[in-house]
Amino acid sequence: MEKQSQNNPLNEFEQASIQPYYDCTRNGVYHISIATDSNGNVSEKPPVRLSDPIRIIGRGTDTAGNHYRVIAWQDSFSHQTQTAALRMADIGTNTGFQSLQQRGITVHAGRRKRELLADYLQTQGDTSPFYIVDKAGWHGTDYILPSGKIITKQNNKNKNTPQTLYNGDTSQAAAFCVSGSLKEWQAQVSRYAAGNSRLCLAIGTALAAPLLAILGEQNGGFHIYGKSSDGKTTAAKVGLSVWGQPEKIKNAWNGTALGFANAALARNDNFMVLDEIAECEPHIIAKTTYSVINGKSKLQGAKDGGNRQQSEWRILIFSTGEYDLKNYIERGGMKWEAGQSVRLPSLPAMVRYGVYDHLHGFHNGAALSDHLLHTINQQHGAAGAAWIEKLLTLDVERIQAARNAFMQILPELNGQALRVARRFAIVAAALELANEITGLAAGVGMAGIKQCFDDWFSINGNMDYETRAILDQTENFMQLYGESSRFVEWNNPFVNHDHAGYFREINEKAKRKEFWIVPSVFEDEVLRHTDTQQGCLVLHKVGWLQKPKSGKGWKQQRFQKGRYYVLLGMELPNIESLFDD
């Protein structure tokens, strides 16, 4: 009988049992539990509402290895479907529940209800794969705008490819929006860049930012300086109109280095304007030009030991102020370094009519500025999205060719001048490749950027910053003290308390003098703690510093009065000799 019973087909099916379950309806997330009466009969209890509707649409991980559940819900105000990633480590904690409530999702009170909701969020729903990111910009063939909107190359996607989900700062999402149309922006804004080099630089820098990753170039930007009424802030805002509402996404220099780093992370592979540098403390300027342009967050410890993963970003900055950056740094008693001058080169904003070379029919620069400022409030954001869509169709060779085309029209360059030129070249390439975005004719953008480079080059030349600094410092020192009481005549036994050295005539007719300078004064005040060997080499190469006949070292012996550095004359002799190589 037992064997027959086992072979009975009816025994192949286990009796169905009622189990607790979750149900997400348009009215909310519910948990339905079961009850068993005294006779063993099982039935469902009335549903218990846990929260507003939350659909679980996938699982994800980030670059640090954290795991997430991806949720979708309908915003109660916009009635639009929203998505977000909840860190699994936060689910069931006050932090996790607060993150839901911050999104406008009602979460019911009560320990048991919240425990059930935590189980729902961890165990239920779809498991489609997601790639969770906390910064904007390029992620493979996806580009995330600072608003969180993702522009993607759809033909590269399949159902097994993880979707990218932005889970970073969206505090300025509303400002990175589209108003008006691309054609209206071209007709009312970008067309005025034709013949206006500084407008070309602003728009071009905005467009060039997403090219850094493609070309493997470093962070950087430009600083334009001049008097307050010359229109440089207008130019900066015109650049911002590529991506969104200029007034809302413009940043001021008067922030903290950490604040700037967070803003840069939210604008990875994008464009940042820092306006009116005079509002910022010099030490913040120095930290910003290093930390933000360096592209990496400060190393910080983690709560559970070890260090937090450092954040990295790529960004182009467009800065404005009344003076060049070196001026601001040195007025604060700090040293302006070569790396800063290369990453964020300064050039005058003023050309002909303030920042404008041509007025396009307006009676003065102020009238053109008024038109642009009024128009960009209505026309903005369309160009940036259109530009990313175009970049998804371009191969890197075409972008490199556009950059190289600009480099070929420049003079032969070396060192730091070459590095600065490459940044101008990226901007020129962006403008030429974006002709259909800006509406500018071929060659217009390149001509505008060439003028900007020429203006920068006329001030800085084909000389490394360190070399120019050594010559400038020496020249300034000699102009200040060469004919002062700090230098005494060769045979004068008197030495004052601020003694810098001796002078003697070497050519009475030409009034040429030798200046024998005390080593501590030469190293601390002339070279200003620049590497002494480097400083001496530069000054000797231009024929200013005399080398001992012995050929050993740089100091010359004066009988019974110690050793001195010897400069020939008060003025810089021959700067061209630096480029004979």
C-alpha positions as CSV (number, residue, x, y, z in Angstrom):
1,M,0.0,0.0,0.0
2,E,2.8,2.5,0.8
3,K,4.4,1.8,-2.5
4,Q,1.2,2.3,-4.4
5,S,0.6,5.5,-2.5
6,Q,4.0,6.8,-3.5
7,N,3.3,6.1,-7.1
8,N,0.0,7.9,-7.1
9,P,0.3,10.9,-9.6
10,L,-1.6,13.1,-7.2
11,N,1.3,12.9,-4.7
12,E,3.7,14.5,-7.2
13,F,2.2,17.9,-6.4
14,E,2.7,19.4,-3.0
15,Q,-0.2,21.1,-1.5
16,A,0.0,24.9,-2.1
17,S,0.5,27.0,1.0
18,I,-0.2,30.7,1.6
19,Q,2.9,32.8,2.2
20,P,3.4,36.4,3.3
21,Y,4.1,38.7,0.4
22,Y,4.6,42.3,-0.7
23,D,2.5,44.2,-3.1
24,C,3.4,47.6,-4.8
25,T,0.3,49.3,-6.2
26,R,-0.4,52.8,-7.4
27,N,-1.4,53.6,-3.8
28,G,1.7,52.4,-2.0
29,V,3.9,49.5,-0.9
30,Y,1.9,46.9,1.2
31,H,2.8,43.9,3.2
32,I,0.3,41.1,3.4
33,S,0.9,38.6,6.3
34,I,-1.0,35.4,7.1
35,A,-3.0,34.2,10.1
36,T,-3.7,30.6,11.3
37,D,-6.9,29.9,13.3
38,S,-7.4,27.3,16.0
39,N,-8.4,24.7,13.4
40,G,-5.2,25.2,11.4
41,N,-6.9,27.2,8.6
42,V,-4.6,29.8,7.0
43,S,-5.8,33.2,5.7
44,E,-4.4,36.6,4.6
45,K,-4.5,39.4,7.0
46,P,-5.5,42.9,5.8
47,P,-2.7,44.7,3.9
48,V,-0.4,47.0,5.9
49,R,0.7,50.1,4.1
50,L,4.5,50.7,4.5
51,S,5.2,53.7,2.2
52,D,4.3,55.5,-1.0
53,P,4.7,53.4,-4.2
54,I,8.4,52.4,-4.7
55,R,9.3,50.1,-7.5
56,I,12.6,48.2,-7.3
57,I,14.0,48.2,-10.8
58,G,17.5,46.8,-10.4
59,R,20.8,46.3,-8.5
60,G,24.0,48.3,-9.0
61,T,27.6,48.8,-7.8
62,D,29.9,51.9,-7.9
63,T,33.6,52.2,-8.5
64,A,34.3,51.8,-4.8
65,G,32.5,48.4,-4.7
66,N,29.4,49.6,-2.8
67,H,26.1,47.9,-3.6
68,Y,22.8,49.6,-4.3
69,R,19.2,48.9,-5.0
70,V,17.7,51.1,-7.8
71,I,14.3,52.5,-7.2
72,A,11.7,54.3,-9.2
73,W,8.8,56.5,-8.0
74,Q,6.5,59.2,-9.2
75,D,7.3,62.7,-7.9
76,S,4.3,64.1,-6.1
77,F,4.7,67.6,-7.6
78,S,5.9,67.0,-11.2
79,H,4.2,63.6,-11.5
80,Q,7.3,62.5,-13.4
81,T,8.9,59.2,-12.8
82,Q,12.2,59.5,-10.9
83,T,15.0,57.0,-10.3
84,A,17.6,56.8,-7.6
85,A,20.2,54.4,-6.1
86,L,19.9,53.5,-2.4
87,R,23.1,52.2,-0.8
88,M,22.3,48.8,0.6
89,A,24.4,49.6,3.7
90,D,21.9,52.4,4.5
91,I,18.7,50.5,4.0
92,G,17.0,50.0,7.3
93,T,18.9,52.8,9.0
94,N,17.7,56.3,9.8
95,T,19.9,57.6,7.0
96,G,18.2,55.3,4.5
97,F,14.7,56.2,5.5
98,Q,15.6,59.9,5.5
99,S,17.0,59.7,2.0
100,L,13.5,58.4,0.9
101,Q,11.7,61.1,2.7
102,Q,14.0,63.8,1.2
103,R,12.8,62.6,-2.2
104,G,9.2,63.2,-1.1
105,I,8.4,59.6,-0.5
106,T,6.2,59.0,2.6
107,V,7.6,56.3,4.9
108,H,5.2,55.2,7.7
109,A,6.4,55.3,11.3
110,G,6.6,52.2,13.5
111,R,9.4,49.8,14.0
112,R,7.7,46.8,12.4
113,K,6.6,48.7,9.3
114,R,10.1,50.0,8.7
115,E,11.6,46.6,9.2
116,L,9.2,45.2,6.6
117,L,10.0,48.1,4.2
118,A,13.7,47.5,4.6
119,D,13.2,43.8,3.7
120,Y,11.2,44.9,0.7
121,L,13.9,47.2,-0.5
122,Q,16.6,44.6,-0.2
123,T,14.9,41.4,-1.5
124,Q,12.1,42.3,-3.9
125,G,11.8,43.6,-7.5
126,D,14.0,43.4,-10.6
127,T,17.7,42.7,-10.6
128,S,18.6,44.4,-13.8
129,P,22.3,45.6,-13.6
130,F,23.2,49.3,-13.1
131,Y,26.5,51.2,-13.0
132,I,26.2,53.8,-10.2
133,V,28.3,57.0,-10.7
134,D,28.6,60.1,-8.5
135,K,30.1,62.5,-11.0
136,A,28.9,64.0,-14.3
137,G,30.8,63.7,-17.6
138,W,32.0,60.7,-19.6
139,H,31.3,57.1,-18.5
140,G,32.2,55.0,-21.5
141,T,29.9,56.1,-24.3
142,D,27.5,57.7,-21.9
143,Y,27.8,61.5,-21.0
144,I,26.0,62.7,-17.9
145,L,25.1,66.4,-17.9
146,P,25.4,68.2,-14.5
147,S,21.6,68.0,-14.4
148,G,21.8,64.2,-14.3
149,K,20.5,63.7,-17.8
150,I,22.3,61.0,-19.7
151,I,23.1,61.3,-23.4
152,T,24.1,57.9,-24.7
153,K,25.2,56.1,-27.9
154,Q,22.2,53.8,-28.1
155,N,23.6,51.4,-30.7
156,N,26.2,50.3,-28.3
157,K,23.7,49.1,-25.8
158,N,22.2,45.6,-25.2
159,K,20.1,44.2,-22.5
160,N,23.1,42.7,-20.7
161,T,25.0,46.1,-20.6
162,P,24.5,47.8,-17.2
163,Q,22.7,51.1,-17.4
164,T,24.5,54.1,-16.1
165,L,22.7,55.9,-13.2
166,Y,23.9,59.3,-11.9
167,N,23.7,59.4,-8.1
168,G,25.7,62.6,-7.5
169,D,25.0,66.3,-6.8
170,T,21.9,67.6,-8.6
171,S,21.6,70.8,-6.6
172,Q,21.9,72.8,-9.8
173,A,20.0,70.5,-12.0
174,A,17.3,73.1,-12.7
175,A,19.9,75.6,-13.9
176,F,21.5,73.1,-16.4
177,C,18.4,73.2,-18.5
178,V,17.3,74.1,-22.1
179,S,15.5,77.3,-22.8
180,G,14.7,78.3,-26.4
181,S,16.1,76.5,-29.3
182,L,19.6,76.0,-30.9
183,K,18.7,78.1,-33.9
184,E,17.5,81.0,-31.7
185,W,20.8,80.8,-29.7
186,Q,22.8,80.8,-32.9
187,A,20.9,83.8,-34.2
188,Q,20.8,85.9,-31.1
189,V,24.0,84.9,-29.2
190,S,26.7,82.9,-30.9
191,R,26.8,84.8,-34.2
192,Y,28.2,87.7,-32.3
193,A,31.4,85.7,-31.6
194,A,32.4,86.2,-35.2
195,G,35.3,88.6,-35.2
196,N,35.2,88.8,-31.4
197,S,38.2,86.8,-30.1
198,R,37.2,86.9,-26.4
199,L,33.7,85.6,-27.1
200,C,35.3,82.9,-29.2
201,L,37.5,82.0,-26.3
202,A,34.5,81.8,-23.8
203,I,32.3,79.7,-26.1
204,G,35.2,77.6,-27.3
205,T,36.4,76.8,-23.7
206,A,32.8,75.7,-22.8
207,L,32.8,73.4,-25.8
208,A,36.3,72.2,-25.3
209,A,35.8,70.8,-21.8
210,P,34.4,67.4,-22.9
211,L,37.4,67.0,-25.2
212,L,39.9,66.7,-22.4
213,A,39.0,63.0,-21.7
214,I,38.9,62.2,-25.4
215,L,42.4,63.7,-26.1
216,G,43.9,62.7,-22.8
217,E,44.6,66.4,-21.9
218,Q,45.0,67.9,-18.5
219,N,42.7,70.2,-16.6
220,G,43.2,73.9,-17.0
221,G,41.5,77.0,-18.4
222,F,42.1,80.7,-18.9
223,H,42.0,83.9,-16.8
224,I,41.0,87.1,-18.5
225,Y,41.6,90.3,-16.7
226,G,40.8,94.0,-17.0
227,K,38.8,96.9,-15.6
228,S,35.4,96.1,-14.2
229,S,33.3,97.6,-17.1
230,D,35.0,96.0,-20.0
231,G,32.6,93.1,-20.5
232,K,34.6,90.1,-19.3
233,T,31.8,88.8,-17.1
234,T,29.4,89.0,-20.1
235,A,31.9,86.9,-22.1
236,A,32.0,84.4,-19.3
237,K,28.2,84.2,-19.2
238,V,28.0,83.7,-23.0
239,G,30.2,80.7,-22.5
240,L,27.9,79.4,-19.8
241,S,24.9,79.7,-22.1
242,V,26.2,76.7,-24.0
243,W,25.2,74.5,-21.0
244,G,22.5,76.2,-19.1
245,Q,21.2,79.3,-17.3
246,P,24.3,81.5,-16.9
247,E,23.4,83.5,-13.8
248,K,22.5,80.4,-11.8
249,I,25.5,78.2,-12.8
250,K,28.1,81.0,-12.6
251,N,30.4,80.6,-9.6
252,A,32.3,83.3,-7.7
253,W,35.9,83.0,-6.5
254,N,34.8,83.7,-2.9
255,G,34.4,80.1,-1.8
256,T,36.5,77.4,-0.1
257,A,38.9,75.0,-1.8
258,L,36.6,72.1,-0.7
259,G,33.6,73.8,-2.1
260,F,35.3,74.4,-5.5
261,A,36.4,70.7,-5.5
262,N,32.8,69.5,-4.9
263,A,31.5,71.9,-7.7
264,A,34.2,70.5,-10.1
265,L,33.1,66.9,-9.3
266,A,29.5,67.8,-10.3
267,R,30.8,69.4,-13.5
268,N,33.3,66.7,-14.5
269,D,34.1,66.9,-18.2
270,N,32.5,70.3,-18.3
271,F,33.0,74.0,-17.9
272,M,33.2,76.2,-14.8
273,V,33.2,80.0,-14.6
274,L,34.9,81.6,-11.6
275,D,34.0,85.3,-11.7
276,E,35.6,88.3,-10.0
277,I,38.8,87.0,-8.4
278,A,39.1,90.2,-6.3
279,E,36.5,88.8,-4.0
280,C,38.7,85.8,-3.0
281,E,41.5,85.6,-0.5
282,P,44.9,84.9,-2.2
283,H,45.5,81.6,-0.3
284,I,42.1,80.3,-1.6
285,I,43.2,81.3,-5.1
286,A,46.4,79.4,-4.7
287,K,44.7,76.3,-3.3
288,T,42.0,76.4,-6.0
289,T,44.4,76.7,-8.9
290,Y,46.3,73.7,-7.5
291,S,43.5,71.5,-6.2
292,V,40.7,72.1,-8.7
293,I,43.0,72.1,-11.7
294,N,44.9,69.2,-10.3
295,G,41.7,67.2,-10.6
296,K,41.8,65.1,-7.5
297,S,40.2,65.5,-4.1
298,K,42.1,65.6,-0.8
299,L,43.0,62.3,0.8
300,Q,40.7,61.6,3.7
301,G,40.3,58.8,6.2
302,A,37.2,56.6,6.2
303,K,35.1,56.0,9.3
304,D,35.7,52.3,9.3
305,G,39.5,52.6,8.7
306,G,41.7,53.1,5.8
307,N,41.1,56.0,3.4
308,R,38.2,57.1,1.3
309,Q,38.4,56.7,-2.4
310,Q,39.8,59.9,-3.9
311,S,37.5,61.6,-6.4
312,E,38.9,62.7,-9.7
313,W,37.6,65.1,-12.4
314,R,38.4,66.8,-15.6
315,I,37.4,70.5,-16.0
316,L,38.1,73.7,-17.9
317,I,37.9,77.0,-16.0
318,F,37.1,80.4,-17.3
319,S,38.2,83.0,-14.7
320,T,37.8,86.7,-14.6
321,G,39.3,89.5,-12.5
322,E,40.8,93.0,-12.7
323,Y,44.4,91.8,-12.6
324,D,46.3,88.7,-13.7
325,L,46.5,85.7,-11.3
326,K,50.2,86.3,-10.5
327,N,49.4,89.7,-9.2
328,Y,46.7,88.4,-6.8
329,I,48.9,85.6,-5.5
330,E,52.0,87.8,-4.9
331,R,50.0,90.6,-3.3
332,G,49.0,87.9,-0.7
333,G,52.7,87.2,0.0
334,M,52.7,83.9,-1.8
335,K,54.7,82.6,-4.7
336,W,53.1,82.2,-8.1
337,E,54.4,78.9,-9.5
338,A,55.1,77.9,-13.1
339,G,52.5,75.1,-13.0
340,Q,49.8,77.6,-12.2
341,S,50.7,79.9,-15.0
342,V,50.7,77.1,-17.5
343,R,47.4,75.5,-16.3
344,L,45.5,78.9,-16.0
345,P,47.3,81.4,-18.3
346,S,46.2,85.0,-18.0
347,L,45.5,87.3,-20.9
348,P,44.0,90.8,-21.2
349,A,40.2,91.1,-21.7
350,M,40.5,94.4,-23.4
351,V,40.8,94.5,-27.1
352,R,39.1,97.4,-29.0
353,Y,35.7,98.0,-27.4
354,G,36.3,96.3,-24.1
355,V,36.2,92.6,-24.8
356,Y,34.8,93.2,-28.3
357,D,36.8,93.6,-31.5
358,H,33.6,94.2,-33.6
359,L,30.3,95.7,-32.5
360,H,28.1,94.1,-35.2
361,G,26.0,97.2,-35.6
362,F,25.6,98.1,-31.9
363,H,26.7,101.7,-31.1
364,N,29.1,100.6,-28.3
365,G,30.3,97.7,-26.3
366,A,27.8,98.3,-23.4
367,A,24.9,98.0,-25.9
368,L,26.2,94.7,-27.2
369,S,26.7,93.4,-23.7
370,D,23.2,94.4,-22.7
371,H,21.8,92.5,-25.7
372,L,23.8,89.4,-24.9
373,L,22.9,89.4,-21.2
374,H,19.2,89.8,-22.0
375,T,19.2,87.2,-24.6
376,I,21.1,84.4,-22.8
377,N,18.5,84.5,-20.1
378,Q,16.0,83.1,-22.7
379,Q,18.3,81.2,-24.9
380,H,20.6,78.7,-23.2
381,G,21.4,75.0,-22.8
382,A,20.6,73.7,-26.2
383,A,24.1,73.9,-27.6
384,G,25.7,71.7,-24.9
385,A,23.4,68.8,-25.4
386,A,23.6,69.1,-29.2
387,W,27.4,69.2,-29.0
388,I,27.6,66.0,-26.9
389,E,25.4,64.2,-29.4
390,K,27.7,65.3,-32.2
391,L,30.8,64.2,-30.2
392,L,29.3,60.7,-30.0
393,T,29.6,60.5,-33.8
394,L,33.2,61.8,-34.1
395,D,36.3,59.6,-33.9
396,V,39.4,60.7,-32.0
397,E,41.5,61.1,-35.2
398,R,39.2,63.8,-36.5
399,I,39.4,65.7,-33.2
400,Q,43.2,65.4,-33.1
401,A,43.4,66.6,-36.7
402,A,41.4,69.7,-35.8
403,R,43.8,70.4,-32.9
404,N,46.9,69.9,-35.0
405,A,45.6,72.2,-37.7
406,F,45.8,75.1,-35.1
407,M,49.2,74.1,-33.9
408,Q,50.5,74.3,-37.5
409,I,49.7,78.0,-37.8
410,L,51.7,78.9,-34.7
411,P,55.4,79.8,-34.6
412,E,57.9,77.1,-33.3
413,L,57.4,76.8,-29.6
414,N,59.0,75.0,-26.7
415,G,58.5,74.3,-23.0
416,Q,55.7,76.0,-21.2
417,A,54.7,78.1,-24.2
418,L,54.0,74.9,-26.1
419,R,51.9,73.6,-23.3
420,V,49.8,76.7,-23.2
421,A,49.5,76.7,-27.0
422,R,48.0,73.1,-26.8
423,R,45.2,74.4,-24.6
424,F,44.4,77.2,-27.1
425,A,44.5,74.5,-29.8
426,I,41.9,72.3,-28.0
427,V,39.6,75.4,-27.9
428,A,40.1,76.2,-31.5
429,A,39.4,72.5,-32.5
430,A,36.2,72.5,-30.5
431,L,35.0,75.7,-32.3
432,E,35.8,74.3,-35.7
433,L,34.2,70.9,-35.1
434,A,31.1,72.6,-33.7
435,N,30.4,74.8,-36.7
436,E,26.9,73.4,-37.0
437,I,26.3,73.9,-33.3
438,T,27.5,77.5,-33.1
439,G,26.5,78.5,-36.6
440,L,29.9,80.2,-37.2
441,A,31.6,79.8,-40.6
442,A,34.6,77.5,-40.9
443,G,37.8,79.3,-39.8
444,V,36.1,82.0,-37.7
445,G,36.7,80.2,-34.5
446,M,40.3,79.4,-35.3
447,A,41.0,83.0,-36.2
448,G,39.5,84.2,-32.9
449,I,41.5,81.8,-30.8
450,K,44.7,82.6,-32.8
451,Q,44.2,86.3,-31.8
452,C,43.9,85.3,-28.2
453,F,47.0,83.2,-28.4
454,D,48.9,86.0,-30.1
455,D,47.9,88.4,-27.3
456,W,49.1,86.0,-24.7
457,F,52.3,85.3,-26.6
458,S,53.1,89.0,-27.0
459,I,53.2,89.3,-23.2
460,N,54.8,86.0,-22.3
461,G,56.9,85.0,-25.3
462,N,58.5,81.7,-26.0
463,M,60.0,81.6,-22.5
464,D,59.4,79.4,-19.5
465,Y,57.7,81.0,-16.6
466,E,60.6,80.3,-14.3
467,T,63.1,82.0,-16.7
468,R,60.9,85.1,-17.0
469,A,60.4,85.2,-13.2
470,I,64.2,85.2,-12.6
471,L,64.7,88.0,-15.1
472,D,61.8,90.0,-13.8
473,Q,62.9,89.6,-10.2
474,T,66.5,90.7,-11.0
475,E,65.3,93.6,-13.1
476,N,62.9,94.8,-10.4
477,F,65.6,94.5,-7.7
478,M,68.1,96.5,-9.7
479,Q,65.6,99.2,-10.6
480,L,64.7,99.6,-6.9
481,Y,68.2,99.5,-5.4
482,G,70.8,99.8,-8.1
483,E,71.3,103.5,-7.5
484,S,70.3,103.5,-3.8
485,S,72.4,103.6,-0.7
486,R,72.2,99.9,-0.4
487,F,75.2,99.7,-2.8
488,V,78.3,101.6,-1.8
489,E,81.3,102.6,-4.0
490,W,84.0,100.1,-4.5
491,N,86.6,101.8,-2.3
492,N,84.1,103.2,0.3
493,P,84.7,101.5,3.7
494,F,81.3,102.5,4.9
495,V,78.6,99.8,5.0
496,N,75.1,100.5,6.2
497,H,72.8,98.2,8.1
498,D,70.9,97.3,4.8
499,H,74.0,96.6,2.9
500,A,73.4,94.8,-0.5
501,G,77.0,95.1,-1.9
502,Y,79.4,97.3,-3.9
503,F,79.5,98.9,-7.3
504,R,82.3,100.1,-9.5
505,E,82.6,101.7,-12.9
506,I,83.7,99.3,-15.7
507,N,83.0,101.7,-18.6
508,E,82.9,105.3,-17.5
509,K,81.9,106.6,-20.9
510,A,79.0,104.2,-21.3
511,K,78.3,104.5,-17.6
512,R,78.4,100.7,-17.1
513,K,78.8,99.4,-13.6
514,E,79.6,96.1,-11.9
515,F,77.4,95.2,-8.9
516,W,79.0,92.9,-6.4
517,I,76.0,91.5,-4.4
518,V,76.2,89.9,-1.0
519,P,75.2,86.2,-1.4
520,S,72.3,86.3,1.1
521,V,70.8,89.3,-0.6
522,F,71.3,87.8,-4.1
523,E,69.7,84.5,-3.1
524,D,66.9,85.9,-0.9
525,E,66.0,89.2,-2.6
526,V,67.1,88.9,-6.2
527,L,66.3,85.3,-6.9
528,R,63.7,85.2,-4.1
529,H,64.5,81.6,-3.1
530,T,64.4,80.4,-6.7
531,D,66.9,77.5,-7.2
532,T,70.3,79.3,-7.1
533,Q,71.9,77.2,-9.8
534,Q,69.0,77.7,-12.2
535,G,68.9,81.4,-11.5
536,C,72.7,81.8,-12.1
537,L,72.5,79.8,-15.3
538,V,69.7,82.0,-16.7
539,L,71.4,85.3,-15.7
540,H,74.7,84.1,-17.1
541,K,73.2,83.1,-20.4
542,V,71.8,86.5,-21.1
543,G,75.2,88.0,-20.2
544,W,74.1,89.6,-16.9
545,L,75.9,87.4,-14.3
546,Q,79.7,87.3,-14.6
547,K,81.3,83.9,-13.9
548,P,84.7,83.7,-12.2
549,K,87.7,83.0,-14.5
550,S,88.4,79.9,-12.6
551,G,85.0,78.5,-13.9
552,K,84.2,77.2,-10.5
553,G,80.9,78.2,-8.9
554,W,79.3,81.5,-9.3
555,K,80.7,83.7,-6.6
556,Q,83.7,85.9,-7.1
557,Q,86.4,86.7,-4.5
558,R,86.9,90.3,-3.5
559,F,90.1,90.8,-1.6
560,Q,89.6,90.8,2.2
561,K,85.8,91.3,1.8
562,G,84.4,87.8,1.1
563,R,82.7,86.4,-1.9
564,Y,80.0,88.0,-4.1
565,Y,77.8,87.5,-7.1
566,V,78.6,90.0,-9.8
567,L,76.0,91.5,-12.1
568,L,77.2,93.5,-15.2
569,G,75.0,96.6,-15.3
570,M,71.5,97.5,-14.0
571,E,69.6,96.4,-17.1
572,L,68.8,93.2,-18.8
573,P,71.4,92.8,-21.5
574,N,70.2,90.3,-24.2
575,I,67.1,88.3,-23.8
576,E,67.3,86.8,-27.3
577,S,70.3,84.7,-26.3
578,L,67.9,82.5,-24.4
579,F,66.6,81.2,-27.6
580,D,69.7,80.6,-29.6
581,D,69.4,76.8,-29.0
